[in-house]
């Protein structure tokens, strides 16, 4: 499983990883498997691990007082999953993180993240670039949610993340873009969208 992370990390740096760096990564990331519908995190728990998804699909969501689920993050291979606020500040999470498919993960603790940040330049570079991308993606999503009609939200989502359309059921996609599944069905029919 670690080889998948080595390949991923080399997308962010030009120099190959040394044997010592690979050994450090193997020591800090712990392989873990989840079956479909198993939880990595449940609301009220502290997010003790961040997960790199080697194989599978996951969702992070909250549940409101009426029992409705609100998807805040989706993830597939080569994506990260965890509640960053809970992970960093050791606070209870308001989110559930669930496997939507059988998953193979590499888990890392906060102490191990800190160690990699200090000792592994490739990891620091990866984190910096991912943080930049996440800020931009979150800003686009927020702008879309507060100002775009349903058809435009779906079209933007499908253009940015076509691989997610294939992996997640329609009701999860609808929740992620902030509409109900009936609205999504109507939008797809009206615009002959996939």
NORFENNOR-V383822 format. One record per residue. D_LAST is the distance of its C-alpha to the last C-alpha in Angstrom with 1 decimal. Layout:
d_last=D_LAST
d_last=D_LAST
//
This chain:
d_last=32.8
d_last=34.6
d_last=33.9
d_last=30.2
d_last=31.5
d_last=34.0
d_last=31.3
d_last=29.2
d_last=32.3
d_last=33.3
d_last=30.3
d_last=32.2
d_last=35.7
d_last=37.3
d_last=40.1
d_last=39.6
d_last=40.4
d_last=43.9
d_last=45.0
d_last=46.3
d_last=43.0
d_last=41.2
d_last=43.8
d_last=43.4
d_last=39.6
d_last=40.2
d_last=42.8
d_last=40.7
d_last=37.3
d_last=37.5
d_last=35.1
d_last=33.6
d_last=31.3
d_last=29.4
d_last=28.1
d_last=24.9
d_last=25.7
d_last=28.8
d_last=29.4
d_last=30.4
d_last=31.6
d_last=32.3
d_last=33.0
d_last=36.7
d_last=37.1
d_last=37.9
d_last=35.2
d_last=37.6
d_last=35.2
d_last=32.3
d_last=30.0
d_last=28.6
d_last=25.7
d_last=26.6
d_last=24.2
d_last=21.8
d_last=19.8
d_last=21.4
d_last=21.0
d_last=23.7
d_last=24.2
d_last=26.9
d_last=27.9
d_last=29.5
d_last=32.6
d_last=30.6
d_last=28.8
d_last=25.4
d_last=23.6
d_last=22.5
d_last=20.5
d_last=22.1
d_last=21.0
d_last=18.7
d_last=19.9
d_last=19.5
d_last=21.8
d_last=24.1
d_last=23.4
d_last=26.1
d_last=26.3
d_last=29.2
d_last=30.6
d_last=32.4
d_last=34.7
d_last=35.9
d_last=36.2
d_last=38.3
d_last=40.4
d_last=40.8
d_last=39.8
d_last=38.0
d_last=34.3
d_last=32.4
d_last=29.4
d_last=28.3
d_last=26.7
d_last=25.2
d_last=24.0
d_last=20.6
d_last=21.4
d_last=24.8
d_last=25.7
d_last=28.3
d_last=29.5
d_last=32.3
d_last=34.0
d_last=36.3
d_last=38.8
d_last=39.8
d_last=43.1
d_last=41.4
d_last=39.1
d_last=42.3
d_last=44.0
d_last=41.2
d_last=41.1
d_last=44.8
d_last=45.2
d_last=42.1
d_last=41.3
d_last=38.0
d_last=36.8
d_last=38.0
d_last=36.1
d_last=32.9
d_last=33.3
d_last=34.1
d_last=31.1
d_last=28.7
d_last=30.4
d_last=29.8
d_last=26.1
d_last=25.8
d_last=27.7
d_last=25.5
d_last=22.2
d_last=23.8
d_last=25.1
d_last=21.7
d_last=20.3
d_last=23.3
d_last=23.3
d_last=19.7
d_last=20.6
d_last=23.8
d_last=22.9
d_last=19.3
d_last=17.7
d_last=14.7
d_last=12.3
d_last=13.8
d_last=13.9
d_last=10.2
d_last=9.8
d_last=12.8
d_last=11.8
d_last=8.6
d_last=11.1
d_last=13.9
d_last=12.6
d_last=9.7
d_last=11.8
d_last=11.9
d_last=8.2
d_last=9.4
d_last=12.8
d_last=12.9
d_last=12.4
d_last=10.6
d_last=14.2
d_last=15.1
d_last=12.3
d_last=13.4
d_last=16.9
d_last=16.6
d_last=15.5
d_last=18.1
d_last=16.6
d_last=16.7
d_last=14.1
d_last=14.9
d_last=14.3
d_last=10.8
d_last=10.1
d_last=11.9
d_last=10.3
d_last=6.7
d_last=8.9
d_last=11.1
d_last=9.1
d_last=6.8
d_last=3.8
d_last=0.0
//
